Amino acid sequence: MHSGIPQYGGSVKDFHDWEFRTNVKLRTCKDENKPELIGKIIDGLRDKPFELAREMGIEKLISKDGISILIDKVKKHLFNIKNWH
């Protein structure tokens, strides 16, 4: 972790810890601080998770459910889930 922000490069073994820590950070953050937090979360991504975030685009990432959508995309990629909500 860097400055309390989870770093994540796409490994299966680290996914659930990253998902949990990221969700805790998001849910405990004040609304006015969320854009900055989302930027830090994206800064902590490497490799495929970063590529997936970049493919989503800035507007979608900073939307209300943007990081949740990203987490689902990473989960689908890692665990080869075809029909995920």
Secondary structure, DSSP 8 states (H G I E B T S, - for coil): -BTTB--B---HHHHHHHHHHHHHHHHTS-GGGHHHHHHHHHHTB-HHHHHHHHHH-HHHHTSTTHHHHHHHHHHHHHHT-SS--
